[in-house]
């Protein structure tokens, strides 16, 4: 199996006390088989529940786990930007903290790390309500018409990419759900090679 030398993983989190411990521990089970050196960052976006204390507990027993906390809720885009700028290693992965993706699906991404700069997931079976699925289709149309961005699922919260992508495209300016679109548009315009993988 393909192995990475270094990998930063981060989880944007807001009021995820019911899921965050399991999500992080599941990643920690997989990561030794994925990378020689790794870190797990939880970006706590001003949670008002026990998300931060739970991660603080994990930092006591798992030296690879780090907690970064926003003083108040700034939104998903802001949490993404904090994770991107805090990640130290050559490869970066982020995924949602609610556990909707099994972290071991990262194995599907690894075969493409020699040939691509970004390996991004797309949801094969969306379980969102009909309104969210309709909005997702509108977003894809919007991205194609306005930006020439023809991706299956631009806002899928499971992506693996080289740190040099982040360093090259510069700071992101949006601070909302559209931040993932901004990231992918800039990566595409910078001519980075992208592979889509179903998750």
Buried (B, 14 or more C-beta within 10 A) or exposed (E): EEEBEBBBBBBBBBBBBEBBBEBBBBBBEBBEEBBEBBBBBBBBBBBEEBBBEBBBBBBEEBEBBBBBBBEEBBBBBBBBBBBBEBBEBBBBBBBBBBBBBEBEBBBBBBBBBEEBBBBBBBBEEEEEEEEEEEBBEEBBEBBEEEBEBEBBBBBBBBBBBBBEBBEBBEEBEBBEEBBBBBBBBBBBEEEBEBBBBEB
